[in-house]
Amino acid sequence: MASYLESEPPSPGESSGDESQGVEATRICEKMKLNQRLAAKELVNTEAKYVHNLQLCASDIRSHLHELPQGDLDVIFSNIDDIIKVNSRFLKDLEKAGSEEEQISLLGNLFLEFQEEMENTYKVYCACYNQALALVETYRKVPKLQKVIHDVITALVPQACASGLSFLLVMPVQRVTRYPLLLQKILENTPPDDEAYEALQRATRAMQEVNSNINEYKRQKEIATKYNKLEHLTVRERLARINTHSISKKTLRLSQLFKQEAGIVTRTEDREFDDLEEKFHWVALCVNELKSNVAAYLDHLETFLRIKPYECDLEMEGGAVQQYCCFTRDLHLLVFLEFKQRLERLVYHPLHHLSKALLGPQNLIKKRLDKLLDFERTEEKLAEMGSMTYEEEAIRHTYQALNSLLVSELPQFNQVAIQWLGQILNTLMALQRDLAQQVLQRAERELGQLPHSHVSDFDFRKLIEDTLDKTSAQLQSFCQNFQKVLPVPVRQPLQPAAERQVQALMSKYSPSKLYQVTSNISGSGNLALTLQKGQIVAVLQDRDIKGNTSRWLVDTGGYRGYVPAGKLEPYQVVPHDKPSMQSGSGDGFKFLPVETPRSSTHVAMPVFQVVAAYPFVARSNYEVSLQAGQSVTVLERQDKKGNPEWSLVEVNGQRDAFKNIILRRGP
């Protein structure tokens, strides 16, 4: 109390100064609150207008652009529906605040709550934005489509008429970049001691981080798009791309790889990526194997459907045969055909699309290995020199971006691919089950009308076995009778040049070594021969150097090589009882000696009779047609010019009718 009484009262000047400072502070504080409220109001109002424009773009405008392909519309509007859902919920929560002060307090926490959702939705849209703009730009070159777009925009959004779709498509890109600015403006007008200050500060940093992550994701996508292009270049185009820069890059990468293999430098290990890559390759292997198996299955099914047993004439009318034909016709034309169509549509086509989707990640993984070698080389230089060039810095950033993209998206891709593959397998099993059910239902309905439908299983099996034994005995008896009357095998006709080749082979090899080609052979492998049907060869070995008995080593008289064993059959050399004509001549006759009548002195004719070993068709009036096994008499062994390839013969005792008729020996 004493000290209080002893203190001097403030002077009138000091009192007025303090009051003026307090008034100024109050005025500044009120101004900040006003600016804060205005900034918050701007954010809420612009958010409401932004959501309205997005809904207009997604519903009205997109629905009126029905003349554009659906695939183009998906590219242009991307995931704008997801953005509308996120921002609509965000706006709804903002509008729940009862007063402006409560709205400001709620603002920072809402941005923190929606941070992850906004980043995930906006980064996808921003990454596809340039592609959408490029597609819209192509429409400007098509007057008809450009007029359709202009009319729709003019009717629904008149203020965007000049810019067209570009005005609407850029809104999400601009909006997500304005969030940090709007929050910063509110934060600047919020006192540090305000209870909303900390939340607003964290929200501002969070939205700045969101924009930074979106830019990084967009850069990664651009790099992936650059290296993900599958170019089908000719050899000339590839050679045209070779230059000193590309040769230098590949040489440095190869050198780095050799150093790693030799243990000179260490290899960068990334266990997380290695596990993802291994899983991806297993998925790709399963997809490709299943695709090839389904393709082979479809080919076999197509071959099966080309066989139509119901069109075969069984020479049995009515009864069970007619029911069987109707049953098989229904299966082929309805059940099996429908199964094949569903298999193609529901299994093979999805597998084909999934296989194509694997090509992009495969190419990126390959490019990552190249960029990893470049990255390791730049890291070595940085450790030695302590600095790097701008180009080397770009190499490091490219690898890091590509690696981050693969590490973040390969798990999702593997998961989706496995789910897709599982659905395809389930569909395949369901189709097989439906096929079995349909066949059984039709079989039960049709087979119930057959004569033996009510016979017990044991009796039916006994009936089948007895029938098979009976038919087998009949077939065996027929084969035995057929062997008894089987005609003498007929050799393939030989040309004169081929006859000389056979003579050369017989002079070197025994007759048991000679074989004849049954069909044309086109050699495509190493030491594989190309031979014509009917050609004679000598077998040297009945297997190749690997022990494969399906390929034989043969000698053609000029070349040696391998041919399929299934296209060779033993060549039957017709033996001669007497050397009446030259042995091994390869002609088409076998000579049988006949006794000459001793009293015949007025006819000077040879005493040779021959049997044609194969048929011959006359080609002129000076030749005669013969059947295999027909007997003829040789009058002269050669023609008038002394050519031994032709003989003058008499057929069926009719000398007058066939005088001077020339018959060729052999084809």
GIJOBEL-V244182 format. One record per backbone hydrogen bond with DSSP energy under -0.5 kcal/mol. NH is the residue of the N-H (numbers start at 1). CO is the residue of the C=O. If there is no record, write none. Layout:
NH|CO  NH|CO
This chain:
5|1  6|2  7|3  15|11  16|12  17|13  18|14  19|15  20|16  21|17  22|18  23|19  24|20  25|21  26|22  27|23  28|24  29|25  30|26  31|27  32|28  33|29  34|30  35|31  36|32  37|33  38|34  39|35  40|36  41|37  42|38  43|39  44|40  45|41  46|42  47|43  48|44  49|45  50|46  51|47  52|48  53|49  54|50  55|51  56|52  57|53  58|54  59|55  60|55  61|56  62|57  63|59  64|60  65|61  66|64  68|65  73|69  74|70  75|71  76|72  77|73  78|74  80|77  82|79  83|79  84|80  85|81  86|82  87|83  88|84  89|85  90|86  91|87  92|88  93|89  94|90  95|91  96|93  97|94  103|99  104|100  105|101  106|102  107|103  108|104  109|105  110|106  111|107  112|108  113|109  114|110  115|112  118|114  119|115  120|116  121|117  122|118  123|119  124|120  125|121  126|122  127|123  128|124  129|125  129|126  130|126  132|128  133|129  134|130  135|131  136|132  137|133  138|134  139|135  140|136  140|137  141|138  142|139  143|141  146|142  147|143  148|144  149|145  150|146  151|147  152|148  153|149  154|150  155|151  156|152  157|153  160|157  161|158  164|160  166|163  167|164  168|164  168|165  169|165  170|166  171|168  174|170  175|171  176|172  177|173  178|174  178|175  179|175  181|177  182|178  183|179  184|180  185|181  186|182  187|183  188|184  189|185  190|187  194|191  197|194  200|196  201|197  202|198  203|199  204|200  205|201  206|202  207|203  208|204  209|205  210|206  211|207  212|208  213|209  214|210  215|211  216|212  217|213  218|214  219|215  220|216  221|217  222|218  223|219  224|220  225|221  226|222  227|223  228|224  231|229  233|231  238|234  239|235  240|236  241|237  241|238  242|239  247|243  248|244  249|245  250|246  251|247  252|248  253|249  254|250  255|251  256|252  257|253  258|254  259|255  260|256  261|257  262|258  263|259  263|260  264|259  265|259  274|270  275|271  276|272  277|273  278|274  279|275  280|276  281|277  282|278  283|279  284|280  285|281  286|282  287|283  288|284  289|285  290|286  291|287  292|288  293|289  294|290  295|291  296|292  297|293  298|294  299|295  300|296  301|297  302|298  303|299  304|300  305|301  306|302  307|303  307|304  308|306  309|307  311|308  312|309  314|312  321|318  322|318  323|319  324|320  325|321  326|322  327|323  328|324  329|325  330|326  331|327  332|328  333|329  334|330  335|330  336|331  337|332  338|334  339|335  340|336  341|337  342|338  343|339  344|340  345|341  346|342  347|343  348|343  349|344  351|347  352|348  353|349  354|350  355|351  356|352  357|353  358|354  359|356  360|356  361|357  362|358  363|359  364|360  365|361  366|362  367|363  368|364  369|365  370|366  371|367  372|368  373|369  374|370  375|371  376|372  377|373  378|374  379|375  380|376  381|377  382|378  383|379  384|380  385|381  386|381  386|382  393|389  394|390  395|391  396|392  397|393  398|394  399|395  400|396  401|397  402|398  403|399  404|400  405|401  406|402  407|403  408|404  409|405  410|406  413|409  414|410  415|411  416|412  417|413  418|414  419|415  420|416  421|417  422|418  423|419  424|420  425|421  426|422  427|423  428|424  429|425  430|426  431|427  432|428  433|429  434|430  435|431  436|432  437|433  438|434  439|435  440|436  441|437  442|438  443|439  444|440  445|441  446|442  447|443  448|444  449|446  450|447  453|450  455|452  460|456  461|457  462|458  463|459  464|460  465|461  466|462  467|463  468|464  469|465  470|466  471|467  472|468  473|469  474|470  475|471  476|472  477|473  478|474  479|475  480|476  481|477  482|478  483|479  484|480  485|481  486|483  499|495  500|496  501|497  502|498  503|499  504|500  505|501  506|502  507|503  508|504  508|505  509|505  513|510  514|511  515|537  516|569  517|535  518|567  519|567  521|531  523|521  528|525  529|562  531|521  531|529  534|517  535|532  537|515  538|555  539|513  540|553  541|553  544|548  547|544  549|547  551|548  552|563  553|541  554|552  554|561  555|538  556|559  561|554  562|527  563|552  565|550  567|564  568|565  569|516  571|514  572|570  573|571  574|572  575|573  577|591  580|578  581|578  585|582  590|611  592|609  594|607  600|597  601|599  604|602  605|603  606|635  608|634  609|592  610|632  611|590  612|630  613|588  616|626  618|616  623|620  626|616  629|612  630|627  632|610  633|650  634|608  635|633  635|648  636|648  639|643  642|639  644|642  646|643  647|663  648|636  649|647  649|661  650|633  652|631  654|651  655|653  658|654  658|655  659|656  661|658  662|622  662|660  663|647  663|661  665|645  666|664  667|494
